[in-house]
Amino acid sequence: MQWDLGLGGLAVLASVSLGFGVAAGLLVGRDVVYRMWALGITTVACFVFGIFTSEVLFGWATEKDLQPNIDGLSRDEVLLSSVLVTVVVVLVMRYLARRRAARD
């Protein structure tokens, strides 16, 4: 397998991941520590799933097949996977928070 993701693509992926992490931190509610956990988990998950989406799932596609392609990063596909990852993380963290609050 040949990885063609360049530094520019990695920088875009890192900034997109951080943006979704901040959004998740704002959406989970609760205290600051809980928000920071959501930010960290979502940022790392979006970055990992973004690389997987761009390089494994859509690694076969050429620049003509996938537009826009930023330095080897399939941007639209990465944005879609990041939205899905963020929704899952927020829903799971909110569920766990409610379950913990009901137990206390």
PDB file as gemmi writes it, atoms N, CA and C in Angstrom:
CRYST1    1.000    1.000    1.000  90.00  90.00  90.00 P 1                      
ATOM      1  N   MET A   1       0.842  -1.181   0.000  1.00  0.00           N  
ATOM      2  CA  MET A   1       0.000   0.000   0.000  1.00  0.00           C  
ATOM      3  C   MET A   1       0.883   1.240   0.000  1.00  0.00           C  
ATOM      4  N   GLN A   2       0.551   2.186  -0.825  1.00  0.00           N  
ATOM      5  CA  GLN A   2       1.314   3.428  -0.911  1.00  0.00           C  
ATOM      6  C   GLN A   2       0.492   4.561  -0.310  1.00  0.00           C  
ATOM      7  N   TRP A   3       1.087   5.252   0.649  1.00  0.00           N  
ATOM      8  CA  TRP A   3       0.416   6.371   1.301  1.00  0.00           C  
ATOM      9  C   TRP A   3       0.821   7.645   0.580  1.00  0.00           C  
ATOM     10  N   ASP A   4      -0.150   8.391   0.112  1.00  0.00           N  
ATOM     11  CA  ASP A   4       0.174   9.606  -0.629  1.00  0.00           C  
ATOM     12  C   ASP A   4      -0.282  10.868   0.093  1.00  0.00           C  
ATOM     13  N   LEU A   5      -0.533  10.764   1.377  1.00  0.00           N  
ATOM     14  CA  LEU A   5      -0.980  11.915   2.154  1.00  0.00           C  
ATOM     15  C   LEU A   5       0.224  12.783   2.498  1.00  0.00           C  
ATOM     16  N   GLY A   6       0.203  14.037   2.034  1.00  0.00           N  
ATOM     17  CA  GLY A   6       1.315  14.949   2.268  1.00  0.00           C  
ATOM     18  C   GLY A   6       1.140  15.752   3.546  1.00  0.00           C  
ATOM     19  N   LEU A   7       2.110  16.616   3.815  1.00  0.00           N  
ATOM     20  CA  LEU A   7       2.060  17.438   5.029  1.00  0.00           C  
ATOM     21  C   LEU A   7       0.885  18.411   5.012  1.00  0.00           C  
ATOM     22  N   GLY A   8       0.571  18.945   3.836  1.00  0.00           N  
ATOM     23  CA  GLY A   8      -0.583  19.839   3.738  1.00  0.00           C  
ATOM     24  C   GLY A   8      -1.880  19.120   4.054  1.00  0.00           C  
ATOM     25  N   GLY A   9      -2.014  17.891   3.559  1.00  0.00           N  
ATOM     26  CA  GLY A   9      -3.197  17.089   3.858  1.00  0.00           C  
ATOM     27  C   GLY A   9      -3.288  16.742   5.330  1.00  0.00           C  
ATOM     28  N   LEU A  10      -2.140  16.417   5.933  1.00  0.00           N  
ATOM     29  CA  LEU A  10      -2.127  16.133   7.373  1.00  0.00           C  
ATOM     30  C   LEU A  10      -2.505  17.363   8.190  1.00  0.00           C  
ATOM     31  N   ALA A  11      -2.036  18.535   7.768  1.00  0.00           N  
ATOM     32  CA  ALA A  11      -2.373  19.774   8.480  1.00  0.00           C  
ATOM     33  C   ALA A  11      -3.867  20.064   8.388  1.00  0.00           C  
ATOM     34  N   VAL A  12      -4.445  19.864   7.207  1.00  0.00           N  
ATOM     35  CA  VAL A  12      -5.891  20.069   7.049  1.00  0.00           C  
ATOM     36  C   VAL A  12      -6.653  19.066   7.903  1.00  0.00           C  
ATOM     37  N   LEU A  13      -6.218  17.811   7.888  1.00  0.00           N  
ATOM     38  CA  LEU A  13      -6.876  16.781   8.693  1.00  0.00           C  
ATOM     39  C   LEU A  13      -6.778  17.098  10.179  1.00  0.00           C  
ATOM     40  N   ALA A  14      -5.622  17.566  10.637  1.00  0.00           N  
ATOM     41  CA  ALA A  14      -5.458  17.920  12.049  1.00  0.00           C  
ATOM     42  C   ALA A  14      -6.364  19.081  12.437  1.00  0.00           C  
ATOM     43  N   SER A  15      -6.478  20.087  11.586  1.00  0.00           N  
ATOM     44  CA  SER A  15      -7.335  21.230  11.919  1.00  0.00           C  
ATOM     45  C   SER A  15      -8.811  20.851  11.877  1.00  0.00           C  
ATOM     46  N   VAL A  16      -9.206  20.018  10.924  1.00  0.00           N  
ATOM     47  CA  VAL A  16     -10.594  19.548  10.869  1.00  0.00           C  
ATOM     48  C   VAL A  16     -10.907  18.720  12.115  1.00  0.00           C  
ATOM     49  N   SER A  17      -9.985  17.843  12.502  1.00  0.00           N  
ATOM     50  CA  SER A  17     -10.180  17.010  13.687  1.00  0.00           C  
ATOM     51  C   SER A  17     -10.304  17.858  14.944  1.00  0.00           C  
ATOM     52  N   LEU A  18      -9.460  18.868  15.069  1.00  0.00           N  
ATOM     53  CA  LEU A  18      -9.530  19.755  16.226  1.00  0.00           C  
ATOM     54  C   LEU A  18     -10.842  20.530  16.243  1.00  0.00           C  
ATOM     55  N   GLY A  19     -11.296  20.975  15.083  1.00  0.00           N  
ATOM     56  CA  GLY A  19     -12.579  21.678  15.006  1.00  0.00           C  
ATOM     57  C   GLY A  19     -13.743  20.815  15.448  1.00  0.00           C  
ATOM     58  N   PHE A  20     -13.771  19.567  14.995  1.00  0.00           N  
ATOM     59  CA  PHE A  20     -14.830  18.660  15.428  1.00  0.00           C  
ATOM     60  C   PHE A  20     -14.687  18.316  16.907  1.00  0.00           C  
ATOM     61  N   GLY A  21     -13.455  18.262  17.405  1.00  0.00           N  
ATOM     62  CA  GLY A  21     -13.250  18.031  18.832  1.00  0.00           C  
ATOM     63  C   GLY A  21     -13.809  19.162  19.673  1.00  0.00           C  
ATOM     64  N   VAL A  22     -13.591  20.390  19.242  1.00  0.00           N  
ATOM     65  CA  VAL A  22     -14.145  21.551  19.953  1.00  0.00           C  
ATOM     66  C   VAL A  22     -15.669  21.516  19.912  1.00  0.00           C  
ATOM     67  N   ALA A  23     -16.230  21.172  18.761  1.00  0.00           N  
ATOM     68  CA  ALA A  23     -17.691  21.076  18.645  1.00  0.00           C  
ATOM     69  C   ALA A  23     -18.237  20.017  19.594  1.00  0.00           C  
ATOM     70  N   ALA A  24     -17.568  18.877  19.674  1.00  0.00           N  
ATOM     71  CA  ALA A  24     -18.015  17.824  20.588  1.00  0.00           C  
ATOM     72  C   ALA A  24     -17.914  18.289  22.032  1.00  0.00           C  
ATOM     73  N   GLY A  25     -16.849  19.001  22.362  1.00  0.00           N  
ATOM     74  CA  GLY A  25     -16.702  19.521  23.715  1.00  0.00           C  
ATOM     75  C   GLY A  25     -17.815  20.476  24.094  1.00  0.00           C  
ATOM     76  N   LEU A  26     -18.288  21.241  23.136  1.00  0.00           N  
ATOM     77  CA  LEU A  26     -19.390  22.164  23.409  1.00  0.00           C  
ATOM     78  C   LEU A  26     -20.734  21.453  23.500  1.00  0.00           C  
ATOM     79  N   LEU A  27     -20.868  20.329  22.819  1.00  0.00           N  
ATOM     80  CA  LEU A  27     -22.156  19.643  22.762  1.00  0.00           C  
ATOM     81  C   LEU A  27     -22.411  18.669  23.908  1.00  0.00           C  
ATOM     82  N   VAL A  28     -21.373  18.177  24.558  1.00  0.00           N  
ATOM     83  CA  VAL A  28     -21.603  17.164  25.583  1.00  0.00           C  
ATOM     84  C   VAL A  28     -22.133  17.742  26.880  1.00  0.00           C  
ATOM     85  N   GLY A  29     -21.915  19.029  27.125  1.00  0.00           N  
ATOM     86  CA  GLY A  29     -22.400  19.623  28.361  1.00  0.00           C  
ATOM     87  C   GLY A  29     -21.534  19.237  29.544  1.00  0.00           C  
ATOM     88  N   ARG A  30     -22.093  19.373  30.716  1.00  0.00           N  
ATOM     89  CA  ARG A  30     -21.452  19.029  31.972  1.00  0.00           C  
ATOM     90  C   ARG A  30     -20.276  19.943  32.301  1.00  0.00           C  
ATOM     91  N   ASP A  31     -19.314  19.446  33.070  1.00  0.00           N  
ATOM     92  CA  ASP A  31     -18.229  20.298  33.559  1.00  0.00           C  
ATOM     93  C   ASP A  31     -17.053  20.356  32.580  1.00  0.00           C  
ATOM     94  N   VAL A  32     -16.055  21.151  32.948  1.00  0.00           N  
ATOM     95  CA  VAL A  32     -14.922  21.422  32.060  1.00  0.00           C  
ATOM     96  C   VAL A  32     -14.103  20.158  31.792  1.00  0.00           C  
ATOM     97  N   VAL A  33     -13.888  19.346  32.810  1.00  0.00           N  
ATOM     98  CA  VAL A  33     -13.094  18.130  32.631  1.00  0.00           C  
ATOM     99  C   VAL A  33     -13.775  17.194  31.639  1.00  0.00           C  
ATOM    100  N   TYR A  34     -15.083  17.051  31.744  1.00  0.00           N  
ATOM    101  CA  TYR A  34     -15.843  16.199  30.828  1.00  0.00           C  
ATOM    102  C   TYR A  34     -15.765  16.738  29.402  1.00  0.00           C  
ATOM    103  N   ARG A  35     -15.838  18.047  29.265  1.00  0.00           N  
ATOM    104  CA  ARG A  35     -15.718  18.662  27.936  1.00  0.00           C  
ATOM    105  C   ARG A  35     -14.335  18.432  27.338  1.00  0.00           C  
ATOM    106  N   MET A  36     -13.302  18.506  28.169  1.00  0.00           N  
ATOM    107  CA  MET A  36     -11.940  18.263  27.681  1.00  0.00           C  
ATOM    108  C   MET A  36     -11.752  16.816  27.238  1.00  0.00           C  
ATOM    109  N   TRP A  37     -12.346  15.880  27.979  1.00  0.00           N  
ATOM    110  CA  TRP A  37     -12.299  14.480  27.562  1.00  0.00           C  
ATOM    111  C   TRP A  37     -12.968  14.311  26.202  1.00  0.00           C  
ATOM    112  N   ALA A  38     -14.130  14.929  26.027  1.00  0.00           N  
ATOM    113  CA  ALA A  38     -14.837  14.838  24.744  1.00  0.00           C  
ATOM    114  C   ALA A  38     -14.003  15.451  23.626  1.00  0.00           C  
ATOM    115  N   LEU A  39     -13.380  16.588  23.896  1.00  0.00           N  
ATOM    116  CA  LEU A  39     -12.528  17.236  22.898  1.00  0.00           C  
ATOM    117  C   LEU A  39     -11.378  16.320  22.492  1.00  0.00           C  
ATOM    118  N   GLY A  40     -10.698  15.747  23.467  1.00  0.00           N  
ATOM    119  CA  GLY A  40      -9.555  14.881  23.173  1.00  0.00           C  
ATOM    120  C   GLY A  40      -9.937  13.606  22.447  1.00  0.00           C  
ATOM    121  N   ILE A  41     -10.978  12.941  22.935  1.00  0.00           N  
ATOM    122  CA  ILE A  41     -11.413  11.688  22.310  1.00  0.00           C  
ATOM    123  C   ILE A  41     -11.862  11.931  20.879  1.00  0.00           C  
ATOM    124  N   THR A  42     -12.655  12.969  20.668  1.00  0.00           N  
ATOM    125  CA  THR A  42     -13.165  13.246  19.327  1.00  0.00           C  
ATOM    126  C   THR A  42     -12.046  13.658  18.383  1.00  0.00           C  
ATOM    127  N   THR A  43     -11.116  14.474  18.846  1.00  0.00           N  
ATOM    128  CA  THR A  43     -10.010  14.909  17.992  1.00  0.00           C  
ATOM    129  C   THR A  43      -9.174  13.719  17.528  1.00  0.00           C  
ATOM    130  N   VAL A  44      -8.806  12.861  18.455  1.00  0.00           N  
ATOM    131  CA  VAL A  44      -7.996  11.692  18.094  1.00  0.00           C  
ATOM    132  C   VAL A  44      -8.783  10.741  17.194  1.00  0.00           C  
ATOM    133  N   ALA A  45     -10.049  10.498  17.537  1.00  0.00           N  
ATOM    134  CA  ALA A  45     -10.870   9.583  16.731  1.00  0.00           C  
ATOM    135  C   ALA A  45     -11.077  10.125  15.316  1.00  0.00           C  
ATOM    136  N   CYS A  46     -11.342  11.417  15.191  1.00  0.00           N  
ATOM    137  CA  CYS A  46     -11.524  12.006  13.858  1.00  0.00           C  
ATOM    138  C   CYS A  46     -10.240  11.933  13.044  1.00  0.00           C  
ATOM    139  N   PHE A  47      -9.105  12.142  13.685  1.00  0.00           N  
ATOM    140  CA  PHE A  47      -7.829  12.069  12.977  1.00  0.00           C  
ATOM    141  C   PHE A  47      -7.566  10.647  12.485  1.00  0.00           C  
ATOM    142  N   VAL A  48      -7.758   9.665  13.360  1.00  0.00           N  
ATOM    143  CA  VAL A  48      -7.509   8.269  12.991  1.00  0.00           C  
ATOM    144  C   VAL A  48      -8.484   7.807  11.913  1.00  0.00           C  
ATOM    145  N   PHE A  49      -9.776   8.083  12.106  1.00  0.00           N  
ATOM    146  CA  PHE A  49     -10.760   7.674  11.109  1.00  0.00           C  
ATOM    147  C   PHE A  49     -10.608   8.471   9.816  1.00  0.00           C  
ATOM    148  N   GLY A  50     -10.118   9.699   9.910  1.00  0.00           N  
ATOM    149  CA  GLY A  50      -9.861  10.490   8.709  1.00  0.00           C  
ATOM    150  C   GLY A  50      -8.757   9.887   7.860  1.00  0.00           C  
ATOM    151  N   ILE A  51      -7.676   9.465   8.503  1.00  0.00           N  
ATOM    152  CA  ILE A  51      -6.606   8.789   7.765  1.00  0.00           C  
ATOM    153  C   ILE A  51      -7.122   7.486   7.171  1.00  0.00           C  
ATOM    154  N   PHE A  52      -7.876   6.728   7.966  1.00  0.00           N  
ATOM    155  CA  PHE A  52      -8.433   5.465   7.471  1.00  0.00           C  
ATOM    156  C   PHE A  52      -9.351   5.698   6.275  1.00  0.00           C  
ATOM    157  N   THR A  53     -10.214   6.702   6.379  1.00  0.00           N  
ATOM    158  CA  THR A  53     -11.147   6.992   5.292  1.00  0.00           C  
ATOM    159  C   THR A  53     -10.413   7.432   4.034  1.00  0.00           C  
ATOM    160  N   SER A  54      -9.481   8.353   4.188  1.00  0.00           N  
ATOM    161  CA  SER A  54      -8.795   8.917   3.032  1.00  0.00           C  
ATOM    162  C   SER A  54      -7.837   7.934   2.374  1.00  0.00           C  
ATOM    163  N   GLU A  55      -7.105   7.188   3.182  1.00  0.00           N  
ATOM    164  CA  GLU A  55      -6.033   6.362   2.634  1.00  0.00           C  
ATOM    165  C   GLU A  55      -6.408   4.905   2.420  1.00  0.00           C  
ATOM    166  N   VAL A  56      -7.379   4.392   3.158  1.00  0.00           N  
ATOM    167  CA  VAL A  56      -7.747   2.983   3.015  1.00  0.00           C  
ATOM    168  C   VAL A  56      -9.038   2.837   2.220  1.00  0.00           C  
ATOM    169  N   LEU A  57     -10.093   3.494   2.680  1.00  0.00           N  
ATOM    170  CA  LEU A  57     -11.377   3.340   1.995  1.00  0.00           C  
ATOM    171  C   LEU A  57     -11.391   3.981   0.612  1.00  0.00           C  
ATOM    172  N   PHE A  58     -10.772   5.159   0.489  1.00  0.00           N  
ATOM    173  CA  PHE A  58     -10.770   5.874  -0.785  1.00  0.00           C  
ATOM    174  C   PHE A  58      -9.367   6.046  -1.352  1.00  0.00           C  
ATOM    175  N   GLY A  59      -8.433   5.229  -0.927  1.00  0.00           N  
ATOM    176  CA  GLY A  59      -7.059   5.320  -1.408  1.00  0.00           C  
ATOM    177  C   GLY A  59      -6.901   4.923  -2.862  1.00  0.00           C  
ATOM    178  N   TRP A  60      -7.839   4.172  -3.386  1.00  0.00           N  
ATOM    179  CA  TRP A  60      -7.781   3.716  -4.776  1.00  0.00           C  
ATOM    180  C   TRP A  60      -8.133   4.825  -5.760  1.00  0.00           C  
ATOM    181  N   ALA A  61      -8.844   5.824  -5.305  1.00  0.00           N  
ATOM    182  CA  ALA A  61      -9.370   6.852  -6.209  1.00  0.00           C  
ATOM    183  C   ALA A  61      -8.281   7.845  -6.612  1.00  0.00           C  
ATOM    184  N   THR A  62      -8.414   8.355  -7.808  1.00  0.00           N  
ATOM    185  CA  THR A  62      -7.485   9.371  -8.296  1.00  0.00           C  
ATOM    186  C   THR A  62      -8.044  10.756  -7.982  1.00  0.00           C  
ATOM    187  N   GLU A  63      -7.263  11.784  -8.297  1.00  0.00           N  
ATOM    188  CA  GLU A  63      -7.731  13.151  -8.062  1.00  0.00           C  
ATOM    189  C   GLU A  63      -8.949  13.478  -8.905  1.00  0.00           C  
ATOM    190  N   LYS A  64      -9.078  12.851 -10.056  1.00  0.00           N  
ATOM    191  CA  LYS A  64     -10.252  13.088 -10.896  1.00  0.00           C  
ATOM    192  C   LYS A  64     -11.505  12.485 -10.277  1.00  0.00           C  
ATOM    193  N   ASP A  65     -11.350  11.352  -9.589  1.00  0.00           N  
ATOM    194  CA  ASP A  65     -12.493  10.681  -8.972  1.00  0.00           C  
ATOM    195  C   ASP A  65     -13.005  11.432  -7.749  1.00  0.00           C  
ATOM    196  N   LEU A  66     -12.108  11.983  -6.983  1.00  0.00           N  
ATOM    197  CA  LEU A  66     -12.471  12.641  -5.726  1.00  0.00           C  
ATOM    198  C   LEU A  66     -12.071  14.108  -5.780  1.00  0.00           C  
ATOM    199  N   GLN A  67     -13.025  14.972  -5.751  1.00  0.00           N  
ATOM    200  CA  GLN A  67     -12.750  16.403  -5.705  1.00  0.00           C  
ATOM    201  C   GLN A  67     -13.469  16.993  -4.511  1.00  0.00           C  
ATOM    202  N   PRO A  68     -12.937  17.829  -3.736  1.00  0.00           N  
ATOM    203  CA  PRO A  68     -11.562  18.312  -3.753  1.00  0.00           C  
ATOM    204  C   PRO A  68     -10.625  17.341  -3.038  1.00  0.00           C  
ATOM    205  N   ASN A  69      -9.431  17.269  -3.534  1.00  0.00           N  
ATOM    206  CA  ASN A  69      -8.385  16.441  -2.973  1.00  0.00           C  
ATOM    207  C   ASN A  69      -7.246  17.377  -2.579  1.00  0.00           C  
ATOM    208  N   ILE A  70      -6.997  17.503  -1.294  1.00  0.00           N  
ATOM    209  CA  ILE A  70      -6.005  18.450  -0.785  1.00  0.00           C  
ATOM    210  C   ILE A  70      -4.757  17.680  -0.369  1.00  0.00           C  
ATOM    211  N   ASP A  71      -3.738  17.733  -1.189  1.00  0.00           N  
ATOM    212  CA  ASP A  71      -2.454  17.082  -0.919  1.00  0.00           C  
ATOM    213  C   ASP A  71      -2.635  15.617  -0.512  1.00  0.00           C  
ATOM    214  N   GLY A  72      -3.486  14.913  -1.244  1.00  0.00           N  
ATOM    215  CA  GLY A  72      -3.719  13.498  -0.990  1.00  0.00           C  
ATOM    216  C   GLY A  72      -4.848  13.207  -0.024  1.00  0.00           C  
ATOM    217  N   LEU A  73      -5.447  14.225   0.560  1.00  0.00           N  
ATOM    218  CA  LEU A  73      -6.538  14.043   1.516  1.00  0.00           C  
ATOM    219  C   LEU A  73      -7.876  14.163   0.791  1.00  0.00           C  
ATOM    220  N   SER A  74      -8.714  13.156   0.906  1.00  0.00           N  
ATOM    221  CA  SER A  74     -10.056  13.187   0.321  1.00  0.00           C  
ATOM    222  C   SER A  74     -10.959  13.974   1.271  1.00  0.00           C  
ATOM    223  N   ARG A  75     -11.032  15.282   1.068  1.00  0.00           N  
ATOM    224  CA  ARG A  75     -11.636  16.180   2.043  1.00  0.00           C  
ATOM    225  C   ARG A  75     -13.102  15.890   2.328  1.00  0.00           C  
ATOM    226  N   ASP A  76     -13.925  15.748   1.310  1.00  0.00           N  
ATOM    227  CA  ASP A  76     -15.351  15.540   1.545  1.00  0.00           C  
ATOM    228  C   ASP A  76     -15.619  14.250   2.308  1.00  0.00           C  
ATOM    229  N   GLU A  77     -14.919  13.201   1.949  1.00  0.00           N  
ATOM    230  CA  GLU A  77     -15.101  11.925   2.627  1.00  0.00           C  
ATOM    231  C   GLU A  77     -14.631  12.001   4.078  1.00  0.00           C  
ATOM    232  N   VAL A  78     -13.546  12.725   4.315  1.00  0.00           N  
ATOM    233  CA  VAL A  78     -13.047  12.899   5.678  1.00  0.00           C  
ATOM    234  C   VAL A  78     -14.028  13.727   6.505  1.00  0.00           C  
ATOM    235  N   LEU A  79     -14.604  14.764   5.912  1.00  0.00           N  
ATOM    236  CA  LEU A  79     -15.594  15.562   6.638  1.00  0.00           C  
ATOM    237  C   LEU A  79     -16.803  14.717   7.019  1.00  0.00           C  
ATOM    238  N   LEU A  80     -17.267  13.880   6.115  1.00  0.00           N  
ATOM    239  CA  LEU A  80     -18.406  13.016   6.412  1.00  0.00           C  
ATOM    240  C   LEU A  80     -18.075  12.028   7.527  1.00  0.00           C  
ATOM    241  N   SER A  81     -16.915  11.408   7.463  1.00  0.00           N  
ATOM    242  CA  SER A  81     -16.543  10.469   8.525  1.00  0.00           C  
ATOM    243  C   SER A  81     -16.361  11.195   9.857  1.00  0.00           C  
ATOM    244  N   SER A  82     -15.871  12.426   9.833  1.00  0.00           N  
ATOM    245  CA  SER A  82     -15.702  13.197  11.069  1.00  0.00           C  
ATOM    246  C   SER A  82     -17.041  13.567  11.689  1.00  0.00           C  
ATOM    247  N   VAL A  83     -18.018  13.892  10.860  1.00  0.00           N  
ATOM    248  CA  VAL A  83     -19.357  14.176  11.379  1.00  0.00           C  
ATOM    249  C   VAL A  83     -19.918  12.937  12.069  1.00  0.00           C  
ATOM    250  N   LEU A  84     -19.788  11.788  11.421  1.00  0.00           N  
ATOM    251  CA  LEU A  84     -20.308  10.553  12.003  1.00  0.00           C  
ATOM    252  C   LEU A  84     -19.597  10.201  13.305  1.00  0.00           C  
ATOM    253  N   VAL A  85     -18.282  10.329  13.334  1.00  0.00           N  
ATOM    254  CA  VAL A  85     -17.513  10.041  14.548  1.00  0.00           C  
ATOM    255  C   VAL A  85     -17.919  10.987  15.670  1.00  0.00           C  
ATOM    256  N   THR A  86     -18.077  12.268  15.368  1.00  0.00           N  
ATOM    257  CA  THR A  86     -18.460  13.250  16.381  1.00  0.00           C  
ATOM    258  C   THR A  86     -19.835  12.946  16.949  1.00  0.00           C  
ATOM    259  N   VAL A  87     -20.779  12.609  16.098  1.00  0.00           N  
ATOM    260  CA  VAL A  87     -22.129  12.274  16.566  1.00  0.00           C  
ATOM    261  C   VAL A  87     -22.085  11.064  17.495  1.00  0.00           C  
ATOM    262  N   VAL A  88     -21.343  10.041  17.119  1.00  0.00           N  
ATOM    263  CA  VAL A  88     -21.251   8.841  17.953  1.00  0.00           C  
ATOM    264  C   VAL A  88     -20.610   9.161  19.300  1.00  0.00           C  
ATOM    265  N   VAL A  89     -19.517   9.897  19.301  1.00  0.00           N  
ATOM    266  CA  VAL A  89     -18.839  10.235  20.557  1.00  0.00           C  
ATOM    267  C   VAL A  89     -19.746  11.066  21.457  1.00  0.00           C  
ATOM    268  N   VAL A  90     -20.419  12.062  20.905  1.00  0.00           N  
ATOM    269  CA  VAL A  90     -21.305  12.915  21.709  1.00  0.00           C  
ATOM    270  C   VAL A  90     -22.456  12.098  22.283  1.00  0.00           C  
ATOM    271  N   LEU A  91     -23.079  11.259  21.473  1.00  0.00           N  
ATOM    272  CA  LEU A  91     -24.197  10.451  21.968  1.00  0.00           C  
ATOM    273  C   LEU A  91     -23.760   9.480  23.058  1.00  0.00           C  
ATOM    274  N   VAL A  92     -22.628   8.833  22.879  1.00  0.00           N  
ATOM    275  CA  VAL A  92     -22.139   7.895  23.890  1.00  0.00           C  
ATOM    276  C   VAL A  92     -21.788   8.626  25.176  1.00  0.00           C  
ATOM    277  N   MET A  93     -21.125   9.762  25.081  1.00  0.00           N  
ATOM    278  CA  MET A  93     -20.738  10.497  26.291  1.00  0.00           C  
ATOM    279  C   MET A  93     -21.950  11.066  27.015  1.00  0.00           C  
ATOM    280  N   ARG A  94     -22.946  11.523  26.281  1.00  0.00           N  
ATOM    281  CA  ARG A  94     -24.168  12.019  26.929  1.00  0.00           C  
ATOM    282  C   ARG A  94     -24.921  10.876  27.600  1.00  0.00           C  
ATOM    283  N   TYR A  95     -24.952   9.710  26.948  1.00  0.00           N  
ATOM    284  CA  TYR A  95     -25.601   8.540  27.535  1.00  0.00           C  
ATOM    285  C   TYR A  95     -24.897   8.131  28.823  1.00  0.00           C  
ATOM    286  N   LEU A  96     -23.573   8.069  28.788  1.00  0.00           N  
ATOM    287  CA  LEU A  96     -22.821   7.694  29.983  1.00  0.00           C  
ATOM    288  C   LEU A  96     -22.993   8.711  31.102  1.00  0.00           C  
ATOM    289  N   ALA A  97     -23.088   9.981  30.759  1.00  0.00           N  
ATOM    290  CA  ALA A  97     -23.286  11.016  31.777  1.00  0.00           C  
ATOM    291  C   ALA A  97     -24.654  10.874  32.436  1.00  0.00           C  
ATOM    292  N   ARG A  98     -25.680  10.597  31.641  1.00  0.00           N  
ATOM    293  CA  ARG A  98     -27.021  10.413  32.214  1.00  0.00           C  
ATOM    294  C   ARG A  98     -27.083   9.158  33.065  1.00  0.00           C  
ATOM    295  N   ARG A  99     -26.436   8.103  32.610  1.00  0.00           N  
ATOM    296  CA  ARG A  99     -26.429   6.862  33.384  1.00  0.00           C  
ATOM    297  C   ARG A  99     -25.709   7.061  34.711  1.00  0.00           C  
ATOM    298  N   ARG A 100     -24.618   7.804  34.678  1.00  0.00           N  
ATOM    299  CA  ARG A 100     -23.869   8.073  35.910  1.00  0.00           C  
ATOM    300  C   ARG A 100     -24.669   8.975  36.848  1.00  0.00           C  
ATOM    301  N   ALA A 101     -25.358   9.976  36.292  1.00  0.00           N  
ATOM    302  CA  ALA A 101     -26.165  10.880  37.119  1.00  0.00           C  
ATOM    303  C   ALA A 101     -27.333  10.136  37.757  1.00  0.00           C  
ATOM    304  N   ALA A 102     -27.909   9.181  37.052  1.00  0.00           N  
ATOM    305  CA  ALA A 102     -29.021   8.410  37.606  1.00  0.00           C  
ATOM    306  C   ALA A 102     -28.548   7.494  38.727  1.00  0.00           C  
ATOM    307  N   ARG A 103     -27.317   7.022  38.634  1.00  0.00           N  
ATOM    308  CA  ARG A 103     -26.765   6.146  39.661  1.00  0.00           C  
ATOM    309  C   ARG A 103     -26.414   6.924  40.926  1.00  0.00           C  
ATOM    310  N   ASP A 104     -26.013   8.185  40.776  1.00  0.00           N  
ATOM    311  CA  ASP A 104     -25.595   9.003  41.939  1.00  0.00           C  
ATOM    312  C   ASP A 104     -26.739   9.537  42.707  1.00  0.00           C  
TER     313      ASP A 104                                                      
END                                                                             
